[in-house]
Amino acid sequence: MRKKRGWRRAAALALSAVLLAGTALALYDTGVTPEYGTQLLTLSTCGVATVTTNSRFAVLAVKIN
């Protein structure tokens, strides 16, 4: 059982790091902050790939009740 809790904690920390990085780059502030366990939908564009850049635009949707 202890191993399972460790895995969940690691997953929660990884998600927190991704969300923190994503909110730092956000173009819009919707006031909604997802938490671990929230259902998310991510849409990503095919970016412009050149020698100097490989950019993408991502939209993160949060399911709210």
Backbone torsions as a table, in degrees:
resi	resn	phi	psi	omega
1	MET	NA	-37.4	-178.1
2	ARG	-62.3	-39.6	179.8
3	LYS	-61.5	-38.4	-179.6
4	LYS	-64.1	-42.8	178.6
5	ARG	-63.5	-38.3	178.5
6	GLY	-63.0	-39.4	179.1
7	TRP	-65.6	-43.2	179.6
8	ARG	-64.2	-40.3	178.4
9	ARG	-63.9	-42.5	178.3
10	ALA	-63.0	-40.9	178.5
11	ALA	-64.9	-41.7	179.3
12	ALA	-64.2	-40.9	178.9
13	LEU	-67.4	-39.6	178.5
14	ALA	-64.8	-42.7	178.4
15	LEU	-63.8	-41.8	178.5
16	SER	-59.4	-41.0	179.5
17	ALA	-65.3	-42.1	179.0
18	VAL	-65.2	-44.4	-179.1
19	LEU	-67.3	-37.0	177.4
20	LEU	-63.5	-44.3	177.7
21	ALA	-64.8	-40.7	-179.7
22	GLY	-66.4	-41.5	179.9
23	THR	-70.3	-27.9	177.0
24	ALA	-67.3	-29.7	-178.9
25	LEU	-97.6	1.1	-174.0
26	ALA	-63.9	141.4	175.0
27	LEU	-85.2	-25.2	-177.7
28	TYR	-129.1	144.2	173.8
29	ASP	-108.9	108.1	-178.2
30	THR	-89.5	-11.2	-178.0
31	GLY	83.7	1.2	179.2
32	VAL	-102.0	125.4	178.2
33	THR	-116.9	112.5	179.8
34	PRO	-70.0	150.1	177.1
35	GLU	-122.4	167.1	178.4
36	TYR	-58.2	129.5	-179.3
37	GLY	102.0	-14.5	178.2
38	THR	-75.1	139.9	177.5
39	GLN	-77.1	131.2	-178.6
40	LEU	-124.0	150.8	173.6
41	LEU	-128.2	126.6	-179.9
42	THR	-115.4	128.0	175.1
43	LEU	-113.8	132.5	-178.5
44	SER	-130.8	135.8	179.2
45	THR	-84.6	162.7	167.8
46	CYS	-81.2	116.1	-173.9
47	GLY	-81.9	177.5	176.6
48	VAL	-82.2	117.6	-179.9
49	ALA	-106.5	112.4	175.6
50	THR	-127.4	-175.6	-179.7
51	VAL	-64.2	-35.7	-174.9
52	THR	-98.9	-17.3	-177.6
53	THR	-136.2	157.4	171.7
54	ASN	-145.5	77.3	-172.1
55	SER	-96.8	153.3	175.6
56	ARG	-140.8	156.6	174.1
57	PHE	-115.8	128.0	-178.0
58	ALA	-120.4	142.4	174.8
59	VAL	-119.0	127.6	179.4
60	LEU	-112.1	119.7	179.1
61	ALA	-106.2	138.6	179.9
62	VAL	-113.5	128.1	177.9
63	LYS	-76.4	122.0	177.5
64	ILE	-116.6	149.4	-179.1
65	ASN	-102.5	NA	NA
